[in-house]
Amino acid sequence: MLNTPIRQWKGKRVWLIGASSGIGLALAQALIARGARVAVSARNGEALYRLAASTKPANVLPLPLDATSRDELQAAFAQMLDAWGGIDVALLLQGTHAPMRAWTLDADVARGLVETNLVSVLESLAVIVPRLLEQQQGAVAICSSVAGYRGLPTALVYGATKAALINLAESLYIDLAPRGIGVWVVNPGFVKTPLTDRNEFRMPALISAEEAAGHILDGFASGCFEIHFPKRFTRWLKLFRFLPFGLYVRLIRRATGL
């Protein structure tokens, strides 16, 4: 156990960025059901207001924004602080995916992946962490992916951004844990979302977004730094990290057919 476990969410002030669909939406719904007050952010404001309309208004604060915009992040965070007086947990689930191989590398698409998956997380942290340090309490979780463990076909740039997030979360933990601030990294396997629907290969151990949200909450309750799931799949990928590269490549090609 590396973090103080979070088992009770009632009254917790949560900012969830990336809440309009997929894992983010499912997690927002699960937190709201457990009594958390959730500020939900994403580019799709319509989806955020739909979510707010379907729940207790006092428990949901829609804050539409583009997470790559520093000004929009600062304005949304100020609005949350005005409403609730502080923050207990920041959940950074923003991200996108574009399947890419070496022969389809597009610099503009690649830049967009880096901006959304990595730069927007850095911008979010730059807004949130000073407040957590001022409070001397709170927690932050970054959603990466098992695609960040090692190179994978079709994940030419996506995997690189996720590997960077894992490294970022580890460094954050080293700096923030001694100051009483929890840091988690979330590494899902394959979860059925609009993003994974773009994949054209077999996705082993595919789970629903609702199952993923349950695994994330279980991970917070355990206090473990890394939350990875489903373990029947992710444990194999963890083992693959220690294989010689040549053997790893043969196994991945056999498993994916790519």
C-alpha positions in Angstrom: 0.0 0.0 0.0 1.6 3.3 -1.1 -1.4 5.7 -0.8 -4.0 6.3 1.9 -7.0 4.2 0.7 -10.1 6.0 -0.4 -13.1 3.8 0.5 -15.8 6.4 1.3 -16.7 8.9 -1.4 -19.7 10.6 0.1 -19.1 14.4 0.1 -15.7 14.1 -1.6 -15.0 16.9 -4.0 -13.9 15.4 -7.3 -12.8 17.0 -10.6 -13.0 14.4 -13.4 -11.6 15.5 -16.7 -12.6 13.3 -19.7 -16.1 12.7 -18.3 -18.2 12.8 -21.5 -18.0 9.2 -22.6 -16.3 5.8 -22.0 -14.5 5.1 -18.7 -14.7 8.7 -17.6 -18.5 8.8 -17.9 -18.9 5.5 -16.2 -16.6 6.5 -13.4 -18.5 9.8 -12.9 -21.8 8.0 -12.7 -20.3 5.5 -10.2 -18.9 8.3 -8.0 -22.1 10.2 -8.1 -24.0 7.1 -7.0 -21.6 6.9 -4.0 -22.4 10.4 -2.9 -19.4 12.3 -4.3 -19.7 15.8 -5.6 -18.3 15.6 -9.1 -17.2 18.4 -11.3 -17.2 16.9 -14.8 -15.2 18.3 -17.7 -14.7 17.5 -21.4 -15.0 19.2 -24.7 -18.5 17.7 -25.2 -20.5 20.1 -23.0 -23.8 18.6 -24.2 -22.9 15.2 -22.7 -21.9 16.8 -19.4 -25.2 18.7 -19.1 -27.1 15.5 -19.9 -25.2 13.8 -17.1 -26.0 16.7 -14.7 -29.7 16.6 -15.6 -29.9 12.9 -14.8 -28.6 13.3 -11.2 -28.9 15.5 -8.2 -28.0 19.0 -9.4 -26.0 19.7 -6.2 -23.7 16.7 -6.8 -22.7 17.5 -10.3 -21.0 20.6 -11.7 -20.6 20.6 -15.5 -17.4 22.5 -16.5 -17.0 22.1 -20.3 -13.5 22.8 -21.5 -10.7 22.0 -23.8 -8.0 20.5 -21.5 -5.2 21.6 -23.8 -6.2 25.3 -23.0 -4.5 26.6 -19.9 -7.0 29.5 -19.6 -10.0 27.2 -19.8 -8.5 24.9 -17.2 -7.8 27.8 -14.8 -11.3 29.2 -15.2 -13.0 25.9 -14.7 -10.9 25.1 -11.6 -11.7 28.6 -10.1 -15.4 27.9 -10.7 -15.1 24.5 -8.8 -13.3 26.2 -5.9 -15.9 28.9 -5.7 -18.6 26.3 -5.6 -17.1 23.8 -3.2 -14.2 25.5 -1.5 -11.5 23.0 -2.4 -10.7 19.7 -4.1 -10.2 16.2 -2.7 -9.5 14.1 -5.8 -8.5 15.0 -9.3 -9.1 12.3 -12.0 -7.3 13.0 -15.3 -8.9 10.7 -17.8 -8.7 12.8 -20.9 -7.3 11.1 -23.9 -7.8 10.1 -27.5 -6.5 7.3 -29.8 -5.7 7.0 -33.5 -4.4 3.7 -34.7 -1.1 4.3 -36.5 1.7 2.2 -38.0 5.1 3.3 -39.2 3.8 3.5 -42.8 0.8 5.6 -41.8 2.6 8.1 -39.6 1.0 11.5 -39.9 2.8 14.3 -38.0 -0.4 16.4 -37.5 -2.3 13.4 -36.1 0.7 12.5 -33.9 0.9 16.1 -32.6 -2.8 16.0 -31.7 -2.3 12.7 -29.8 0.6 14.2 -27.8 -1.3 17.4 -27.1 -4.5 15.6 -25.8 -2.9 12.6 -24.1 0.2 14.2 -22.6 0.3 18.0 -22.8 -3.3 18.4 -21.5 -2.4 16.3 -18.4 0.7 18.5 -17.7 -1.5 21.6 -18.1 -4.1 20.1 -15.7 -1.4 19.2 -13.1 0.0 22.7 -13.3 -3.4 24.1 -12.3 -4.3 21.4 -9.6 -1.0 20.5 -7.8 -0.4 24.0 -6.3 -3.8 23.8 -4.7 -3.2 20.3 -3.3 0.1 21.5 -1.8 -1.6 24.5 -0.3 -4.3 22.3 1.2 -1.6 19.7 2.3 -4.1 17.0 1.4 -5.8 15.5 -1.6 -5.0 13.1 -4.4 -4.5 12.9 -8.1 -5.0 10.0 -10.5 -3.7 9.8 -14.1 -5.2 7.4 -16.6 -2.5 5.9 -18.8 -2.8 2.4 -20.4 -1.1 -1.0 -20.6 -0.1 0.3 -24.1 2.6 2.3 -22.2 4.3 -0.9 -21.0 6.1 -1.8 -24.3 5.7 -1.1 -28.0 2.6 -2.4 -29.7 1.4 -2.5 -33.3 -1.0 0.3 -34.2 0.0 2.2 -31.0 3.0 4.0 -32.7 2.3 7.4 -31.0 -0.5 6.5 -28.6 1.7 4.1 -26.7 4.5 6.6 -26.5 2.2 9.1 -24.8 1.0 6.5 -22.4 4.5 5.4 -21.5 5.2 9.1 -20.7 2.2 9.3 -18.4 3.4 6.2 -16.4 6.8 7.8 -16.0 5.2 11.2 -15.1 3.0 9.5 -12.4 5.9 7.8 -10.9 7.9 11.0 -10.6 4.8 12.8 -9.2 4.5 10.1 -6.5 8.1 10.5 -5.5 7.6 14.3 -5.1 4.1 14.5 -3.6 3.7 11.4 -1.4 6.0 12.8 1.3 3.8 15.9 1.4 0.6 13.9 2.1 -0.8 13.9 -1.4 -1.9 10.6 -3.0 -0.9 9.8 -6.5 -2.3 6.9 -8.6 -1.7 5.7 -12.1 -4.5 3.8 -13.9 -3.5 1.3 -16.6 -6.5 -0.3 -18.2 -6.4 -3.1 -20.7 -9.0 -3.2 -23.4 -12.2 -1.4 -22.5 -15.1 -1.1 -24.9 -15.4 2.6 -25.6 -15.8 4.8 -28.7 -11.9 4.8 -28.9 -11.4 1.1 -28.9 -14.2 0.7 -31.4 -11.6 2.0 -33.9 -9.3 -1.0 -33.4 -9.4 -3.6 -36.2 -7.7 -6.5 -34.3 -8.9 -8.9 -31.7 -8.9 -7.4 -28.2 -8.4 -10.0 -25.5 -10.2 -9.7 -22.1 -12.4 -6.8 -23.4 -14.5 -5.3 -20.6 -17.2 -2.7 -20.4 -16.6 0.9 -19.2 -18.8 0.1 -16.2 -16.5 -2.8 -15.2 -13.5 -0.5 -15.6 -15.0 2.1 -13.3 -15.6 -0.7 -10.7 -11.9 -1.8 -11.0 -10.8 1.9 -10.5 -12.8 2.3 -7.4 -11.5 -1.0 -6.0 -8.0 0.3 -6.8 -8.6 3.5 -4.8 -9.9 1.3 -1.9 -6.7 -0.7 -2.0 -4.3 2.2 -1.8 -2.0 0.7 -4.4 -0.1 3.2 -6.6 -0.9 1.4 -9.9 -4.5 0.4 -10.7 -4.4 -2.1 -13.6 -7.2 -4.3 -15.0 -8.5 -6.8 -15.9 -5.7 -8.7 -14.1 -6.2 -11.9 -16.1 -4.8 -9.8 -19.0 -2.6 -7.1 -17.5 -0.5 -9.6 -15.5 0.6 -11.2 -18.7 1.6 -7.9 -20.1 3.5 -7.1 -17.0 5.4 -10.4 -17.4 6.1 -9.5 -21.1 8.0 -6.4 -19.9 10.8 -8.7 -18.7 11.1 -10.8 -21.8 14.0 -10.3 -24.3 12.9 -8.0 -27.1 13.0 -10.6 -29.8 10.9 -13.1 -27.9 8.5 -10.3 -27.0 8.0 -9.3 -30.6 7.3 -12.9 -31.7 4.7 -13.3 -29.0 3.0 -10.0 -29.8 2.8 -10.7 -33.5 1.3 -14.1 -32.8 -1.2 -12.7 -30.3 -2.4 -9.8 -32.5 -1.9 -11.2 -36.0 -0.2 -7.9 -36.9 
